[in-house]
Amino acid sequence: MACFNKGLIILGCGSNSIRWSPPLILAKEHVDVALEIFDEAIAASV
């Protein structure tokens, strides 16, 4: 939920996998922002 609240949509896929839902048009800057949000969400949950 932390990712979703910051605008990043990820989907659970089994017990230890995550699926990303990137837009059809993707720039490097989008990937950088997505990884930053994901990193922050993981750090906040630990």
N, CA, C, O and CB atoms as a CASP TS submission, in Angstrom:
PFRMAT TS
TARGET T0000
AUTHOR 0000-0000-0000
METHOD Language model
MODEL 1
PARENT N/A
ATOM      1  N   MET     1       0.818  -1.199   0.000  1.00  0.00           N
ATOM      2  CA  MET     1       0.000   0.000   0.000  1.00  0.00           C
ATOM      3  C   MET     1       0.862   1.264   0.000  1.00  0.00           C
ATOM      4  O   MET     1       0.455   2.295  -0.536  1.00  0.00           O
ATOM      5  CB  MET     1      -0.931  -0.002   1.205  1.00  0.00           C
ATOM      6  N   ALA     2       2.050   1.184   0.600  1.00  0.00           N
ATOM      7  CA  ALA     2       2.918   2.363   0.632  1.00  0.00           C
ATOM      8  C   ALA     2       3.282   2.799  -0.790  1.00  0.00           C
ATOM      9  O   ALA     2       3.316   3.995  -1.083  1.00  0.00           O
ATOM     10  CB  ALA     2       4.200   2.072   1.448  1.00  0.00           C
ATOM     11  N   CYS     3       3.552   1.842  -1.666  1.00  0.00           N
ATOM     12  CA  CYS     3       3.874   2.172  -3.062  1.00  0.00           C
ATOM     13  C   CYS     3       2.662   2.806  -3.747  1.00  0.00           C
ATOM     14  O   CYS     3       2.786   3.820  -4.434  1.00  0.00           O
ATOM     15  CB  CYS     3       4.328   0.902  -3.837  1.00  0.00           C
ATOM     16  N   PHE     4       1.507   2.204  -3.554  1.00  0.00           N
ATOM     17  CA  PHE     4       0.282   2.705  -4.182  1.00  0.00           C
ATOM     18  C   PHE     4      -0.025   4.123  -3.720  1.00  0.00           C
ATOM     19  O   PHE     4      -0.409   4.973  -4.524  1.00  0.00           O
ATOM     20  CB  PHE     4      -0.902   1.781  -3.867  1.00  0.00           C
ATOM     21  N   ASN     5       0.143   4.376  -2.433  1.00  0.00           N
ATOM     22  CA  ASN     5      -0.124   5.717  -1.897  1.00  0.00           C
ATOM     23  C   ASN     5       0.805   6.766  -2.486  1.00  0.00           C
ATOM     24  O   ASN     5       0.473   7.952  -2.492  1.00  0.00           O
ATOM     25  CB  ASN     5       0.009   5.713  -0.384  1.00  0.00           C
ATOM     26  N   LYS     6       1.963   6.348  -2.980  1.00  0.00           N
ATOM     27  CA  LYS     6       2.910   7.282  -3.600  1.00  0.00           C
ATOM     28  C   LYS     6       2.821   7.268  -5.127  1.00  0.00           C
ATOM     29  O   LYS     6       3.622   7.917  -5.799  1.00  0.00           O
ATOM     30  CB  LYS     6       4.332   6.946  -3.167  1.00  0.00           C
ATOM     31  N   GLY     7       1.848   6.531  -5.678  1.00  0.00           N
ATOM     32  CA  GLY     7       1.617   6.552  -7.121  1.00  0.00           C
ATOM     33  C   GLY     7       2.256   5.425  -7.905  1.00  0.00           C
ATOM     34  O   GLY     7       2.287   5.475  -9.134  1.00  0.00           O
ATOM     35  N   LEU     8       2.770   4.406  -7.222  1.00  0.00           N
ATOM     36  CA  LEU     8       3.404   3.276  -7.901  1.00  0.00           C
ATOM     37  C   LEU     8       2.517   2.049  -7.762  1.00  0.00           C
ATOM     38  O   LEU     8       2.188   1.645  -6.647  1.00  0.00           O
ATOM     39  CB  LEU     8       4.822   2.998  -7.324  1.00  0.00           C
ATOM     40  N   ILE     9       2.128   1.454  -8.882  1.00  0.00           N
ATOM     41  CA  ILE     9       1.280   0.273  -8.863  1.00  0.00           C
ATOM     42  C   ILE     9       2.150  -0.963  -9.037  1.00  0.00           C
ATOM     43  O   ILE     9       2.839  -1.113 -10.047  1.00  0.00           O
ATOM     44  CB  ILE     9       0.195   0.347  -9.968  1.00  0.00           C
ATOM     45  N   ILE    10       2.114  -1.838  -8.053  1.00  0.00           N
ATOM     46  CA  ILE    10       2.779  -3.133  -8.144  1.00  0.00           C
ATOM     47  C   ILE    10       1.763  -4.194  -7.765  1.00  0.00           C
ATOM     48  O   ILE    10       0.808  -3.917  -7.040  1.00  0.00           O
ATOM     49  CB  ILE    10       4.048  -3.201  -7.223  1.00  0.00           C
ATOM     50  N   LEU    11       1.967  -5.398  -8.251  1.00  0.00           N
ATOM     51  CA  LEU    11       1.030  -6.484  -8.011  1.00  0.00           C
ATOM     52  C   LEU    11       1.759  -7.669  -7.405  1.00  0.00           C
ATOM     53  O   LEU    11       2.865  -8.010  -7.824  1.00  0.00           O
ATOM     54  CB  LEU    11       0.321  -6.892  -9.309  1.00  0.00           C
ATOM     55  N   GLY    12       1.138  -8.289  -6.425  1.00  0.00           N
ATOM     56  CA  GLY    12       1.699  -9.506  -5.856  1.00  0.00           C
ATOM     57  C   GLY    12       1.584 -10.642  -6.857  1.00  0.00           C
ATOM     58  O   GLY    12       0.614 -10.716  -7.612  1.00  0.00           O
ATOM     59  N   CYS    13       2.549 -11.505  -6.865  1.00  0.00           N
ATOM     60  CA  CYS    13       2.570 -12.624  -7.807  1.00  0.00           C
ATOM     61  C   CYS    13       3.199 -13.810  -7.079  1.00  0.00           C
ATOM     62  O   CYS    13       4.383 -14.091  -7.262  1.00  0.00           O
ATOM     63  CB  CYS    13       3.368 -12.264  -9.131  1.00  0.00           C
ATOM     64  N   GLY    14       2.431 -14.491  -6.274  1.00  0.00           N
ATOM     65  CA  GLY    14       2.984 -15.570  -5.477  1.00  0.00           C
ATOM     66  C   GLY    14       3.466 -15.043  -4.134  1.00  0.00           C
ATOM     67  O   GLY    14       3.188 -13.902  -3.763  1.00  0.00           O
ATOM     68  N   SER    15       4.181 -15.880  -3.422  1.00  0.00           N
ATOM     69  CA  SER    15       4.593 -15.503  -2.070  1.00  0.00           C
ATOM     70  C   SER    15       5.872 -14.682  -2.026  1.00  0.00           C
ATOM     71  O   SER    15       6.140 -14.029  -1.017  1.00  0.00           O
ATOM     72  CB  SER    15       4.772 -16.731  -1.243  1.00  0.00           C
ATOM     73  N   ASN    16       6.670 -14.696  -3.090  1.00  0.00           N
ATOM     74  CA  ASN    16       7.940 -13.971  -3.048  1.00  0.00           C
ATOM     75  C   ASN    16       8.270 -13.268  -4.360  1.00  0.00           C
ATOM     76  O   ASN    16       9.442 -13.095  -4.691  1.00  0.00           O
ATOM     77  CB  ASN    16       9.054 -14.917  -2.696  1.00  0.00           C
ATOM     78  N   SER    17       7.252 -12.864  -5.103  1.00  0.00           N
ATOM     79  CA  SER    17       7.463 -12.174  -6.376  1.00  0.00           C
ATOM     80  C   SER    17       6.594 -10.931  -6.447  1.00  0.00           C
ATOM     81  O   SER    17       5.533 -10.865  -5.826  1.00  0.00           O
ATOM     82  CB  SER    17       7.159 -13.109  -7.564  1.00  0.00           C
ATOM     83  N   ILE    18       7.049  -9.953  -7.203  1.00  0.00           N
ATOM     84  CA  ILE    18       6.307  -8.715  -7.401  1.00  0.00           C
ATOM     85  C   ILE    18       6.277  -8.418  -8.890  1.00  0.00           C
ATOM     86  O   ILE    18       7.297  -8.510  -9.573  1.00  0.00           O
ATOM     87  CB  ILE    18       6.941  -7.532  -6.602  1.00  0.00           C
ATOM     88  N   ARG    19       5.095  -8.061  -9.389  1.00  0.00           N
ATOM     89  CA  ARG    19       4.962  -7.645 -10.781  1.00  0.00           C
ATOM     90  C   ARG    19       4.836  -6.132 -10.826  1.00  0.00           C
ATOM     91  O   ARG    19       4.100  -5.539 -10.037  1.00  0.00           O
ATOM     92  CB  ARG    19       3.737  -8.325 -11.461  1.00  0.00           C
ATOM     93  N   TRP    20       5.545  -5.520 -11.737  1.00  0.00           N
ATOM     94  CA  TRP    20       5.463  -4.082 -11.938  1.00  0.00           C
ATOM     95  C   TRP    20       4.465  -3.825 -13.060  1.00  0.00           C
ATOM     96  O   TRP    20       4.332  -4.645 -13.967  1.00  0.00           O
ATOM     97  CB  TRP    20       6.864  -3.469 -12.270  1.00  0.00           C
ATOM     98  N   SER    21       3.773  -2.710 -13.009  1.00  0.00           N
ATOM     99  CA  SER    21       2.815  -2.326 -14.050  1.00  0.00           C
ATOM    100  C   SER    21       3.230  -0.986 -14.650  1.00  0.00           C
ATOM    101  O   SER    21       2.618   0.043 -14.367  1.00  0.00           O
ATOM    102  CB  SER    21       1.369  -2.244 -13.475  1.00  0.00           C
ATOM    103  N   PRO    22       4.274  -1.003 -15.483  1.00  0.00           N
ATOM    104  CA  PRO    22       4.744   0.269 -16.050  1.00  0.00           C
ATOM    105  C   PRO    22       3.798   0.759 -17.149  1.00  0.00           C
ATOM    106  O   PRO    22       3.054  -0.039 -17.721  1.00  0.00           O
ATOM    107  CB  PRO    22       6.177   0.114 -16.613  1.00  0.00           C
ATOM    108  N   PRO    23       3.819   2.056 -17.450  1.00  0.00           N
ATOM    109  CA  PRO    23       3.029   2.566 -18.563  1.00  0.00           C
ATOM    110  C   PRO    23       3.608   2.062 -19.886  1.00  0.00           C
ATOM    111  O   PRO    23       4.736   1.570 -19.931  1.00  0.00           O
ATOM    112  CB  PRO    23       2.988   4.113 -18.540  1.00  0.00           C
ATOM    113  N   LEU    24       2.843   2.185 -20.940  1.00  0.00           N
ATOM    114  CA  LEU    24       3.314   1.719 -22.244  1.00  0.00           C
ATOM    115  C   LEU    24       4.499   2.541 -22.744  1.00  0.00           C
ATOM    116  O   LEU    24       5.383   2.011 -23.416  1.00  0.00           O
ATOM    117  CB  LEU    24       2.182   1.773 -23.261  1.00  0.00           C
ATOM    118  N   ILE    25       4.518   3.819 -22.422  1.00  0.00           N
ATOM    119  CA  ILE    25       5.637   4.674 -22.794  1.00  0.00           C
ATOM    120  C   ILE    25       6.434   4.935 -21.531  1.00  0.00           C
ATOM    121  O   ILE    25       5.935   5.535 -20.579  1.00  0.00           O
ATOM    122  CB  ILE    25       5.157   6.015 -23.462  1.00  0.00           C
ATOM    123  N   LEU    26       7.677   4.480 -21.532  1.00  0.00           N
ATOM    124  CA  LEU    26       8.478   4.500 -20.315  1.00  0.00           C
ATOM    125  C   LEU    26       9.819   5.168 -20.595  1.00  0.00           C
ATOM    126  O   LEU    26      10.525   4.812 -21.539  1.00  0.00           O
ATOM    127  CB  LEU    26       8.684   3.069 -19.769  1.00  0.00           C
ATOM    128  N   ALA    27      10.150   6.128 -19.768  1.00  0.00           N
ATOM    129  CA  ALA    27      11.442   6.807 -19.861  1.00  0.00           C
ATOM    130  C   ALA    27      12.308   6.415 -18.668  1.00  0.00           C
ATOM    131  O   ALA    27      11.797   5.950 -17.649  1.00  0.00           O
ATOM    132  CB  ALA    27      11.256   8.351 -19.920  1.00  0.00           C
ATOM    133  N   LYS    28      13.597   6.599 -18.795  1.00  0.00           N
ATOM    134  CA  LYS    28      14.516   6.263 -17.712  1.00  0.00           C
ATOM    135  C   LYS    28      14.149   6.993 -16.428  1.00  0.00           C
ATOM    136  O   LYS    28      14.286   6.442 -15.335  1.00  0.00           O
ATOM    137  CB  LYS    28      15.948   6.597 -18.109  1.00  0.00           C
ATOM    138  N   GLU    29      13.688   8.220 -16.557  1.00  0.00           N
ATOM    139  CA  GLU    29      13.302   9.001 -15.382  1.00  0.00           C
ATOM    140  C   GLU    29      12.148   8.331 -14.631  1.00  0.00           C
ATOM    141  O   GLU    29      12.101   8.366 -13.402  1.00  0.00           O
ATOM    142  CB  GLU    29      12.905  10.429 -15.796  1.00  0.00           C
ATOM    143  N   HIS    30      11.225   7.726 -15.366  1.00  0.00           N
ATOM    144  CA  HIS    30      10.109   7.015 -14.732  1.00  0.00           C
ATOM    145  C   HIS    30      10.614   5.821 -13.939  1.00  0.00           C
ATOM    146  O   HIS    30      10.139   5.555 -12.835  1.00  0.00           O
ATOM    147  CB  HIS    30       9.089   6.554 -15.785  1.00  0.00           C
ATOM    148  N   VAL    31      11.565   5.112 -14.496  1.00  0.00           N
ATOM    149  CA  VAL    31      12.134   3.949 -13.812  1.00  0.00           C
ATOM    150  C   VAL    31      12.857   4.393 -12.541  1.00  0.00           C
ATOM    151  O   VAL    31      12.736   3.751 -11.498  1.00  0.00           O
ATOM    152  CB  VAL    31      13.103   3.182 -14.747  1.00  0.00           C
ATOM    153  N   ASP    32      13.600   5.478 -12.630  1.00  0.00           N
ATOM    154  CA  ASP    32      14.310   5.995 -11.461  1.00  0.00           C
ATOM    155  C   ASP    32      13.338   6.358 -10.339  1.00  0.00           C
ATOM    156  O   ASP    32      13.584   6.042  -9.174  1.00  0.00           O
ATOM    157  CB  ASP    32      15.148   7.218 -11.848  1.00  0.00           C
ATOM    158  N   VAL    33      12.239   7.021 -10.689  1.00  0.00           N
ATOM    159  CA  VAL    33      11.239   7.402  -9.688  1.00  0.00           C
ATOM    160  C   VAL    33      10.580   6.153  -9.100  1.00  0.00           C
ATOM    161  O   VAL    33      10.380   6.075  -7.888  1.00  0.00           O
ATOM    162  CB  VAL    33      10.169   8.335 -10.311  1.00  0.00           C
ATOM    163  N   ALA    34      10.244   5.190  -9.936  1.00  0.00           N
ATOM    164  CA  ALA    34       9.604   3.958  -9.462  1.00  0.00           C
ATOM    165  C   ALA    34      10.516   3.210  -8.492  1.00  0.00           C
ATOM    166  O   ALA    34      10.059   2.727  -7.456  1.00  0.00           O
ATOM    167  CB  ALA    34       9.236   3.050 -10.650  1.00  0.00           C
ATOM    168  N   LEU    35      11.787   3.112  -8.820  1.00  0.00           N
ATOM    169  CA  LEU    35      12.716   2.416  -7.934  1.00  0.00           C
ATOM    170  C   LEU    35      12.913   3.169  -6.626  1.00  0.00           C
ATOM    171  O   LEU    35      13.074   2.555  -5.572  1.00  0.00           O
ATOM    172  CB  LEU    35      14.056   2.219  -8.625  1.00  0.00           C
ATOM    173  N   GLU    36      12.900   4.485  -6.690  1.00  0.00           N
ATOM    174  CA  GLU    36      13.027   5.294  -5.473  1.00  0.00           C
ATOM    175  C   GLU    36      11.815   5.078  -4.557  1.00  0.00           C
ATOM    176  O   GLU    36      11.971   4.904  -3.348  1.00  0.00           O
ATOM    177  CB  GLU    36      13.169   6.797  -5.832  1.00  0.00           C
ATOM    178  N   ILE    37      10.619   5.091  -5.134  1.00  0.00           N
ATOM    179  CA  ILE    37       9.405   4.852  -4.347  1.00  0.00           C
ATOM    180  C   ILE    37       9.427   3.450  -3.756  1.00  0.00           C
ATOM    181  O   ILE    37       9.095   3.263  -2.586  1.00  0.00           O
ATOM    182  CB  ILE    37       8.143   5.046  -5.214  1.00  0.00           C
ATOM    183  N   PHE    38       9.815   2.466  -4.556  1.00  0.00           N
ATOM    184  CA  PHE    38       9.863   1.085  -4.086  1.00  0.00           C
ATOM    185  C   PHE    38      10.871   0.932  -2.955  1.00  0.00           C
ATOM    186  O   PHE    38      10.595   0.260  -1.961  1.00  0.00           O
ATOM    187  CB  PHE    38      10.214   0.138  -5.240  1.00  0.00           C
ATOM    188  N   ASP    39      12.032   1.550  -3.102  1.00  0.00           N
ATOM    189  CA  ASP    39      13.067   1.500  -2.075  1.00  0.00           C
ATOM    190  C   ASP    39      12.573   2.131  -0.772  1.00  0.00           C
ATOM    191  O   ASP    39      12.789   1.578   0.306  1.00  0.00           O
ATOM    192  CB  ASP    39      14.336   2.211  -2.562  1.00  0.00           C
ATOM    193  N   GLU    40      11.923   3.267  -0.867  1.00  0.00           N
ATOM    194  CA  GLU    40      11.391   3.942   0.318  1.00  0.00           C
ATOM    195  C   GLU    40      10.329   3.089   1.008  1.00  0.00           C
ATOM    196  O   GLU    40      10.297   3.013   2.236  1.00  0.00           O
ATOM    197  CB  GLU    40      10.802   5.306  -0.063  1.00  0.00           C
ATOM    198  N   ALA    41       9.465   2.450   0.226  1.00  0.00           N
ATOM    199  CA  ALA    41       8.409   1.612   0.795  1.00  0.00           C
ATOM    200  C   ALA    41       9.005   0.397   1.517  1.00  0.00           C
ATOM    201  O   ALA    41       8.543   0.029   2.597  1.00  0.00           O
ATOM    202  CB  ALA    41       7.436   1.150  -0.311  1.00  0.00           C
ATOM    203  N   ILE    42      10.017  -0.216   0.930  1.00  0.00           N
ATOM    204  CA  ILE    42      10.667  -1.369   1.568  1.00  0.00           C
ATOM    205  C   ILE    42      11.366  -0.923   2.849  1.00  0.00           C
ATOM    206  O   ILE    42      11.264  -1.594   3.876  1.00  0.00           O
ATOM    207  CB  ILE    42      11.684  -2.041   0.600  1.00  0.00           C
ATOM    208  N   ALA    43      12.071   0.199   2.795  1.00  0.00           N
ATOM    209  CA  ALA    43      12.791   0.692   3.986  1.00  0.00           C
ATOM    210  C   ALA    43      11.809   1.039   5.098  1.00  0.00           C
ATOM    211  O   ALA    43      12.117   0.815   6.268  1.00  0.00           O
ATOM    212  CB  ALA    43      13.652   1.932   3.635  1.00  0.00           C
ATOM    213  N   ALA    44      10.643   1.575   4.772  1.00  0.00           N
ATOM    214  CA  ALA    44       9.658   1.939   5.789  1.00  0.00           C
ATOM    215  C   ALA    44       9.012   0.716   6.424  1.00  0.00           C
ATOM    216  O   ALA    44       8.552   0.777   7.564  1.00  0.00           O
ATOM    217  CB  ALA    44       8.587   2.826   5.184  1.00  0.00           C
ATOM    218  N   SER    45       8.976  -0.398   5.691  1.00  0.00           N
ATOM    219  CA  SER    45       8.312  -1.607   6.214  1.00  0.00           C
ATOM    220  C   SER    45       9.226  -2.483   7.041  1.00  0.00           C
ATOM    221  O   SER    45       8.756  -3.410   7.701  1.00  0.00           O
ATOM    222  CB  SER    45       7.755  -2.418   5.082  1.00  0.00           C
ATOM    223  N   VAL    46      10.535  -2.211   7.022  1.00  0.00           N
ATOM    224  CA  VAL    46      11.486  -3.049   7.758  1.00  0.00           C
ATOM    225  C   VAL    46      11.652  -2.542   9.163  1.00  0.00           C
ATOM    226  O   VAL    46      12.414  -3.117   9.940  1.00  0.00           O
ATOM    227  CB  VAL    46      12.838  -3.091   7.056  1.00  0.00           C
TER
END
